[in-house]
């Protein structure tokens, strides 16, 4: 009875396995057809790609020409005609940049569509492969429930037994091959998804850059309109306009730039620090200034701790974790080391108060906690040519923030990289949570305002 039942089950198993393998092999072959189709789609857009590439190359050449015109005009003596020519060159350059980025968006759009289709095909391939494999595994488990004695007794002779063993070995090898194929498909899917994410970020950056160029054109057109309204007999009026520009630039430079837990500094000084940091890290000055502005704004809402006369619950021993607290870091010991190295009184240095139920103790304009500052202080000192870096010194805080933002990816430039770095600066590993989005959005808006209304007017 056992032998008959086993023989029938074995035949059913072998037939089912063979059929399943054929199904999976056919599926993977069909998937190959899908990829061939994707390749054909890619081939179909190759001609369009070539056209776009050629158009982009031409646009880039035209941008270079406008930059040469701009440089030549900037060397000429100041006059209405010269400044109008400069504005025309800048407007034309901005329009060409918009065209270049529009071409890039079109190219990215095609790539994104192909990547999305490829990911869909790979996902379907994996799911169907998993279903077929699960059937094979269930049937294998059914056979494994029989003992070796039962398997041997079910065969009419020894040669038939070994034939069955060979068949089972062949099936197991096929199963292993299928596992490898599915594993490879998963890895390829992961790579395609990562590539897709990068292309979508690039598309977002290109669209954000277009908006920046559009605002530049609007501003330049308005300035050009004013100049065109002046006649040759109004050169003296134009001299007054230049004086107004110089006065406005002087006001911007002298305007105080508020900083957290230290005295405000002139904006011109802040921009000098930001430009120095840019040279060392590649982080855009406007972004760095926006981060420090945001930290100062947060300071207005949070208040400060560890000031002379503060109650015990607001002093450093109470607001930051120490060696006896249930925390992964010991800020108290590091804080004492920092202040001792700088010759500062630990009981008199302004620190951030706890916020949202967490720890306080962040130091200076950049708001580094002692543990983080300890990781960066040697790099900051090296960048500035100092022996010891001070988190309460504006110049040191600027460089520290820039180095940290660079480590977070801000030096790559563009909307996506800068916003993500700002969010990580604020929220760490929780940067992508919706409740933290406000910080990144406010920093980007502030950077735009600083660039257009405070930095650009200094470059007239």
VEXTIVO-54574 format. One line per field, with one value per residue (C-alpha): x, y, z. Coordinates in pm, whole numbers, plus 32768, in hexadecimal, padded with zeros to 4 digits. Layout:
// VEXTIVO-54574
X <- [X:...]
Y <- [Y:...]
Z <- [Z:...]
END
This chain:
// VEXTIVO-54574
X <- [8000:811A:81E0:80B5:8062:81CD:81F4:80BD:8123:8281:81FC:8116:823A:8326:821B:81BF:8327:8376:8242:8296:83FC:8387:8292:83A1:8499:838E:8342:84AC:84C4:838D:842B:8551:8460:83E5:8547:857F:8448:84D6:8618:8551:84A2:85F6:866D:8538:8592:8702:86C9:8609:8723:8821:874F:8729:889C:88F6:87FF:888A:89EE:8986:88D7:8A0C:8AE2:89F1:8A03:8B7E:8B60:8A78:8B6C:8C85:8BAE:8B59:8CC5:8D29:8C16:8C6A:8DC9:8D3F:8D0A:8BC4:8AAA:893A:8985:8A88:899E:887F:8967:89C7:885B:880E:892A:88B7:874D:87B4:8894:8777:868D:8791:87BE:8647:8651:8773:86BE:857B:863C:86CA:856D:84F1:8614:85DF:846B:84B2:85AD:84B6:83A7:8495:8510:83A9:834E:8487:843C:82D8:8353:8456:8356:8266:8383:83DC:8275:8226:8371:832D:81D5:8263:8380:8295:81D4:8316:8383:8233:824A:83B4:8348:8241:834A:843A:8337:8383:84A6:85C9:854A:83F8:849E:8577:8455:837F:846B:8466:85E0:8717:875B:8601:864A:8788:86D2:85DB:86F7:8795:8645:8621:8786:8740:8603:86C1:87C9:86B6:861D:876B:878F:8634:8685:87B9:86F0:85EC:86FF:87A1:8650:8623:877B:8738:85EA:8697:8799:868A:85C4:86F8:8743:85D8:85E7:8721:8683:8547:861C:86D9:8590:851B:8665:8647:84E4:8551:8676:858B:84BC:85F9:8659:84F8:850A:865C:85C7:84A4:8592:8682:8564:84DF:8638:8667:8518:858B:86D0:8624:854A:8681:8702:8864:8826:87DD:8936:8937:87F4:88A0:89C0:88BF:883B:899B:89C4:887B:88F9:8A3A:8975:8892:89C0:8A5D:8919:890E:8A77:8A4A:88F8:8917:8902:8863:890D:88A6:8946:8A40:8A41:89C1:8AC7:8AB7:8A29:8B64:8C31:8B3E:8B55:8CD2:8CC6:8BCD:8CA7:8DD7:8D11:8C9E:8E08:8E52:8D14:8C51:8B18:8A60:8A7F:8909:88B4:89AB:8925:87C2:8817:88AD:8782:8697:8757:8743:85CD:85A3:8669:8569:845D:8522:85DF:8734:87BA:88EE:88F1:8965:883E:8783:86D9:877F:8697:871F:8891:8976:896D:87F4:87BE:88BE:88FD:8A1E:8AD5:89C2:889C:87F1:887B:8963:8A3A:8AE5:8ACA:8B1C:8C7E:8CC4:8C33:8D1D:8E41:8DDE:8DBD:8EFE:8FC1:8F3E:8F6B:8DF6:8D12:8C27:8B27:8B14:8B03:89AD:8917:87D0:86B8:8612:8508:83EE:8450:85B6:8705:8790:88F5:8930:8A42:8A6B:89E4:89FF:8953:8A3A:8A09:8B52:8B69:8B48:8C33:8D38:8D27:8D59:8E32:8F80:8F01:8E7C:8FC4:9089:8FAE:8FDC:914A:9100:9184:9031:8ED4:8DCE:8C5B:8BF3:8CCF:8C0A:8D27:8D57:8BE1:8BC3:8CD8:8C4F:8AF4:8B84:8C58:8B2F:8A47:8B4B:8B5A:89E0:89F3:89AD:8AEB:8A4F:8970:880E:86BB:86A9:8809:87F3:8697:86F0:8832:8771:8675:878A:8835:86F6:8663:877A:86F6:8590:85CA:84C6:83A5:828B:828B:83F0:83B2:8374:84E4:8564:8458:84A3:861B:85F5:8508:85F9:8721:8662:8613:877B:8807:871D:86F4:883D:8952:88F7:88CF:8A3B:8AAF:8A26]
Y <- [8000:80EE:8094:80D1:821B:828A:8228:82E8:8414:8405:8405:8526:85DC:85A9:8614:8746:87AA:8783:884B:895B:8972:898F:8A9C:8B61:8B36:8BAB:8CCC:8D39:8D1B:8DF0:8EE4:8EEC:8F4D:9063:90E4:90C5:9198:9295:9299:92D7:93F9:947F:945A:950E:9644:963F:9721:9815:9804:985C:9984:9A00:99D0:9A99:9BA9:9BB3:9BCE:9CF4:9D9E:9D73:9E13:9F38:9F5C:9F6D:A080:A14C:A124:A1A9:A2D4:A310:A308:A3F5:A4EF:A4E4:A561:A695:A7E5:A810:A895:A85F:A7AC:A6CC:A668:A627:A548:A48F:A45E:A3DF:A2E3:A272:A250:A18B:A0AD:A067:A00E:9F21:9E7B:9E46:9DA4:9CC6:9C52:9C1B:9B33:9A7E:9A52:99BC:98C8:986E:983A:9734:9686:9688:95E5:94D1:9497:9481:937E:92B4:92B4:9240:9120:90BA:90C6:8FEA:8EFC:8EDA:8EA3:8D9A:8CEF:8CE8:8C4B:8B37:8AF3:8ADB:89C7:8907:8929:88A9:8777:873B:873E:8638:854D:8599:8510:83AF:82EC:826A:8105:815E:8202:80CD:7FD8:809A:804C:7F08:7EF5:7FB1:804E:80EE:817B:8224:82AB:8350:83DA:8471:850D:85A3:862A:86CC:8769:87F0:8888:892D:89B2:8A48:8AEE:8B82:8C07:8CB2:8D49:8DD5:8E5C:8F07:8F96:9028:90C8:9157:91E1:928A:9328:939E:943A:94F1:956F:95DD:969F:9756:97B3:9833:9908:998F:99E9:9A9D:9B5B:9BC3:9C47:9D09:9D9E:9E0E:9ECF:9F7B:9FE1:A061:A142:A1C3:A21B:A2D4:A39B:A3ED:A450:A540:A5DA:A5F2:A6A2:A7AD:A7E7:A7FB:A911:A9E8:AAB4:AB17:AC68:ABBD:AB34:ABF9:AB4A:AA02:AA67:AA97:A937:A8AD:A969:A8D8:A77C:A7B9:A83F:A70F:A628:A6DB:A6B8:A544:A511:A5D3:A53E:A45F:A2EA:A24E:A11B:A027:A04E:A158:A2C4:A317:A362:A43D:A384:A3D7:A31D:A1FA:A1E4:A1E9:A0C2:A00F:A043:9FBF:9E8C:9E63:9E5B:9D42:9C74:9CD1:9D25:9E4C:9F88:9FD6:9E7B:9E99:9FF0:9F68:9E49:9F36:A020:9EFC:9E93:9FF7:A002:9EBE:9F5C:A073:9F6E:9E82:9F75:9F32:9E7D:9E81:9FFC:A09B:A0A4:9F84:9E8A:9D34:9C86:9D64:9D32:9C4E:9B33:9B16:9B56:9A6C:98F6:988D:974B:96DF:9723:9622:96AF:9636:976E:9825:9996:9A12:9986:99FE:9B57:9B7F:9B17:9C17:9D3A:9CDB:9CCF:9E2A:9EB9:9F00:9EEB:9DC0:9E65:9FA3:9F2E:9F48:9DF8:9D8F:9D20:9BCA:9BC2:9ACE:99F8:99C0:9A33:9B95:9C0E:9C75:9D7A:9EBF:9F38:9DE2:9D32:9C06:9B26:9ADF:997A:99ED:9B16:9A26:9965:9A9F:9B8E:9B17:9B38:9C95:9D02:9C73:9D25:9E73:9E42:9E54:9D85:9D62:9DA1:9E57:9E04:9F5E:A018:A076:A027:9ECE:9E8C:9EE6:9DF3:9CE1:9CFC:9CF9:9BC4:9B12:9B75:9AFF:99AE:99A2:99D5:9B4B:9B89:9AC7:9BF8:9C05:9C0F:9AA1:9A85:9BCE:9B91:9A2D:9AA5:9BB4:9AB4:99CA:9AF1:9B28:99CC:98D0:9777:97FB:98F4:9857:9864:994F:9A12:9A85:9AFB:9C61:9C8F:9C30:9D01:9E34:9E14:9DFF:9F2C:9FEE:9F93:A013:A15B:A18B:A13F:A224:A343:A34E:A2A4:A2F2:A46C:A471:A3F1:A50B]
Z <- [8000:8063:7F28:7E46:7EED:7EDB:7D6E:7D0A:7DD7:7D47:7BE4:7C33:7CD5:7BB1:7ABA:7B8A:7BBD:7A4F:79F0:7AEF:7A75:7911:7981:7A35:791B:7828:7911:7928:77B0:778E:7882:779B:7688:776D:7795:7622:75F6:76EF:762A:74EE:759C:75FF:749B:7420:74E8:7489:735E:7437:7539:742F:73C1:7527:756A:7436:7496:75F9:7575:749C:75C1:7699:7587:757A:76F5:76DC:75D4:76B4:77D4:76F9:7695:7802:786E:7755:77AC:791E:78C9:7819:78C1:7979:789E:785A:7713:77B7:78D1:77E0:7713:7851:78AC:774D:7767:78C0:784B:7718:77EA:78DE:77BD:772C:7880:7893:773B:77A2:78DA:7817:772E:785C:78ED:77A6:77A0:790D:78CF:77C7:78A8:79CA:78F4:7884:79E8:7A67:795F:79AC:7B20:7ADA:7A03:7B08:7C20:7B5D:7B0F:7C7D:7CF3:7BEF:7C2E:7DA5:7D6F:7C94:7D83:7EAD:7DF4:7DB5:7F1E:7F9F:7EBE:7F23:8090:8041:7FB3:80D2:81C5:8148:81DB:810A:8146:80B3:7F87:7F47:7F74:7E81:7D61:7CA1:7C87:7CF7:7BA3:7BA3:7CFD:7C85:7B54:7C41:7D15:7BDC:7B82:7CDD:7CD0:7B80:7C0C:7D3C:7C59:7B8F:7CD0:7D37:7BE4:7C05:7D60:7CD1:7BB2:7CA0:7D85:7C59:7BF2:7D50:7D49:7BF0:7C6B:7D8F:7CA5:7BB6:7CD4:7D52:7BF4:7BCD:7D15:7CA2:7B55:7BFF:7CE8:7BBB:7B14:7C50:7C60:7AF3:7B26:7C5C:7B9C:7A86:7B84:7C00:7A9D:7A5A:7B8C:7B15:79C2:7A63:7B3F:7A20:7939:7A3F:7A6B:78F2:78D0:79C6:7909:77B8:7843:786F:774A:76F1:7796:78DD:7928:7A6C:7ACF:7A83:7B67:7C79:7C35:7C5C:7DA2:7E1D:7DC7:7E87:7FAE:7FA9:7F9B:80C3:8188:813F:81A8:82EC:8348:8477:8440:8575:8605:8713:886D:8801:8791:8634:852A:83F0:82C5:81FF:8305:8304:8188:81A0:8291:81B0:807C:8137:819B:8031:7FBC:80B4:8095:7F5A:8026:7F89:8060:804C:80D2:81F1:824D:823C:8329:8429:8401:8440:8576:85FB:85B9:8676:8790:87AF:87EE:88CE:89A9:8A41:8B71:8C50:8C72:8DB7:8EA4:8DFB:8EE9:8F1E:8E26:8D0F:8D57:8C8B:8D8B:8D60:8BEE:8B4C:8B7E:8C5C:8CB9:8DA9:8CC0:8BE6:8AA0:898C:89B3:8AD1:8A74:8BD2:8BD8:8A74:8AC1:8BE9:8B0C:89FD:8AF0:8BA6:8A60:8A04:8B61:8B83:8CB3:8C81:8D65:8C91:8B26:8A79:8A16:8975:8A58:8A31:8923:88DC:8A07:8992:8A16:89F5:89FC:8891:8878:87B7:8667:85BE:86E3:86F8:8825:88DE:8859:86EC:871B:87A4:865A:8587:8650:85C2:845B:84A3:8541:841C:831A:83CC:8425:859A:86BA:8760:86D2:87A0:8767:87E7:86EA:85AF:84BE:855A:855E:83ED:838F:846F:83D6:8277:82B8:8353:8234:813A:81EB:81CC:8051:802C:7F64:7E42:7E0B:7D87:7E32:7E99:7F29:7FE7:8076:80E1:8188:8242:82BE:8333:83DE:84A3:84D8:849D:8445:8460:8345:8260:8357:82E6:842E:83E9:8283:82F9:834D:81F4:8148:821C:81E8:806C:806A:8147:8067:7F37:7FE9:805E:7F04:7E43:7F37:7FF5:7F2F:7DC5:7E03:7E7A:7D26:7C49]
END
